[in-house]
Amino acid sequence: MTIELIAQLLMLGCIVGVLAGLLGIGGGLIVVPALLYLLPQVGIDPVDAMQFALGTSLATIILTSGSSALHHLKFGNVEIFAVKFLLPGIVIGGFCGATVAELIPGQYLPRIFGVIVFLLALQMYRSIKIVNQYPMPNAMFTTLSGVIIGTIASLAGIGGGALTVPFLNRYGVEMKKAVGSSSVCGCIIAISGMIGFIWHGAHIDVLPEYSLGYIYLPALLFVSCTSMLTTRIGVRLATKLPTTMLKKVFAVFLMLVSINMLFH
């Protein structure tokens, strides 16, 4: 673990924290490809690097989204009714996503991640233009939606904000509360998914030093310590700035990330 690598992880955390507070995402869409590039530099086998990137990303999201959620709760930006019915499905989906990731050969995971990110980018761009709003669905539909969101999010090592925010917007939740609610959901997805990656990673023959299952602890430490500090900046920006243009720019960025991962 060199000084240069530590600096890169700290900078990564700064960027992730701002985006978490601003857009309601956990930051995994940035953390996963960054760790996939950085982790082999500390001796992690490239064959296992994607699982470690996914698991470590989810672990960072617990702290990042948790910090963001606390700030949003402080500002009253959480839709309690929606979160209450999404959470059971999200818990189930989070563990399911980790299990699916374990069953897929490591060389295919970056491409699957690329496809998911590309579809999320299209969804994020499309959600900007959606003007029709519908009444909040019943508890069963909301819970099943949570299962789908949690599974996809955990499989991609993300907090699911790119799915949760458009879902809540579609059913009449204003943007500020959709972002805040997404932070709460993202934290729960990350906890469930992380447990799955720890469980499955504990069964491999030789774990790298300083790892817990598929969680690489030094990367978790350095990314999280700065991301938790910068989430409040994103939350303040979310209460002041229109996010439409930012979502457009971020959607384009995600498309570029997905293309890079597809050809990884």
N, C-alpha and C positions, 0 to 999 in steps of 0.2 A: 504494500500500500504506500505509494509515493506521495510526496507533497502535491505534485501536479494532479494526481488522481483524486486526492482529497478535495482540492480546490474545485475540480470539475463536479464532484458530487455535491459540494456546498452550493455552487452556482445553480445546479440542477434543482436543488431544493428551493432556492429563492424563486425561480420561475414557476415551479409547480405550486407553491403556496399562493402566489398572486392569482394564478388561473383558477385554483380551487375556490377561492373566495369570490372571484368575479363571475365565473361561469357555472359554478356548482359541480365541477368535475373533480375527481380525486387526483388527477394528474398522471394516471397510469398510461395514458396515450402518449405521453412524453417520456415517462420513466422507463417503460418497458424497452423501447428501441434504444434508449441511451444505455441502459444496463446490459442489454444484449451485446453492445459494442464494448463496454467497459469491463464487464466481469471476466472475460477470458484473460485480461491483462493481470489479474490477480491469481491466475492459475486454475480457474474453474474450467472444466472440460467443455469445449464448444457444444458437444452433444447434449449436455445438461444445462447449458447456459440459458436457454429459453425458459425452462421450468424455474430456475433460480430468479430470472428476471421477473416472471409472473408472480411468484410467491413473495419476493422482496418488494415488488411494486405494491401488492395488496397490503403488506405490513406497513409501508410508508403511508398508505391512504388512510389507515386507521387513525393515525395521528394528525395527518393533514386535514382530512374531512371532519374528524372530531373537533379540531380547533376551529375550523370554518363553521361547523354546526353550532358550536357554543356562541360564537360571535353573532350568527344569524338569529339564534334564539334570543339573544340580548336585544336585538333590534326588532323582534317580533316577526321575523321573516320565515316562519315555519307553519305549514298547513297541517295541523295535528290530525285532523280527520283522515286525510289521504295517507299520511305516514303510518297511522295505526293499522290500516288494512294492507298496505304494501309490505310491511315488515315481515310477517310470517312467510310469505312467498319468497322474499329476498333471502332470508336465512337458508331456506331449502335450496334455492337456486345457487347461492354462493358455494355451498359444499358440492353440489352437482357439477358446477363448472370446473372445480379443482379435480374432481374425479375423472371427468372427460379429458382434461389436459394430461392426466397421468396415463390414460389409455392410448393417446395419440403418440406415435413416434416423434422424437424431438426435432427431427429435420423438417417435419411438416408444420410444426407449430408457428414459425414465423410467417408462413404463407397464410395460415388460417387467421393469424392476428391481422395480417395485411388486408384480407378480405373483410373482416369485421370492422376494421378502422375505416375502410373505404365506404362501407355501407353506413356507418355512423356519421361520416362526413356528409354524405348525401342527405341523411336524415336531419342533421343539424341545419344544413342549408335549406332544406325543404321546410323545416319548422318555422323558419323566419317568415315565410310567406303565408303560413296557415292563419286564416282569420276566423274560420268557423270554430265555434266552441260548443261543447256538449255538456249535459249534466254529468256529474261524477257518477260512474257506474257503481253497481252493487258491490258488496264486500267480496263475494266469490270471484267476480271478474277481476277486481283490483288485486286480490291475492294471487290469482293465476298470472296476471301481468307481472307481479313481483317475482314469481318463479322464473319467468322468461328473462326479465331484466337481470336478475341475480346470476343466472346460468351464463348468459352471454358476457356479462361484466367480469365474472370470476375467470372464465376461460380466456379472456383477453387481458386479465390483470389490471382491470380498471374499476373505478367506483360507480360506473353506470350513469353518470350525469348526462351524457349525450343521449341516453334513452329516457331517463327519468324526467328531465326538464321538459322535453317535447310532450311526453305523456301527460304531465300535469297541466301544461299549457293548453293542450287539446281539450281538457275537461274544466277549463275556466279558472285555473289557478294563476294568479298574476305572476309576472316574471320574477319579482323579488322573492315571493314565497315559494315559487317553483325551485329557484336556485337554493334557497335555504333548506327546503325539504329534501332536495337532492343530496345535500351535504350529509344530512342525517342518515338517509338511506345508503349513501356511499360508504359511510363508516361501518354500518352493519354488514353490508356485502363484503367489505374487506375483512372483517373479523371472521365471518363464516368461511370465506375463501381461504384466508390465511391458515386457519385450522386444518382445512383440507390439504393444503400444500405441505404443512408441517407433518401431518399424518402420513401422507404418501412418500414424502422425502425421507422420512425416518427409516423406510424399508430398503433404501438403496445400500449397497455393500460398503462403499467408502464415501463419507461426507467430507467436503473440504473443511479446513480449519476455520473456526469462528462461524459455523453455520448451524442452523436449527432446522432440520428438515431441508426444505427448499428455500429457506430464508437465509440470505447472507447478511449477517448482523452488522459488519462495519458500514456497508452501503446503507442499510436501514438507519443507522445512527446519523451519518453525515447528511443524508438527504432530509431526514425528518427535522433535525435541529434547526435548519434554516427555513424549511417550509412552514413550520408552526409559527415562526416569527412573521412571515410575510402574508399569511392568510388574511390578517386584519386589513392589510392594504387593499387586497382584492375585494373584501366585503365593503369597505368604504367606497371604493370605486363603483361597485355594483349598485349602491344606493344613490349615486350621483350621475353616472354616465349611462347613456343609452347603449345597450349591448348588441344591437342589431349589426352594426358594422364590425364589431369585434368577433361576433359569431361567424360572419362571412369570411373574415380573414383566417380565423381558426379552422373553419371547414376546409378552406383551400390548403392550409398547412397540413391538415390531417390527410388529405388526398395525396400530398407529396410523400408523407411518412408511409402511407399504405403502399404506394408504388415501390418505394425503397425496400420495404419488407417483403413484398411479393417476389422481388428479384434478389433477395438476400442469399 
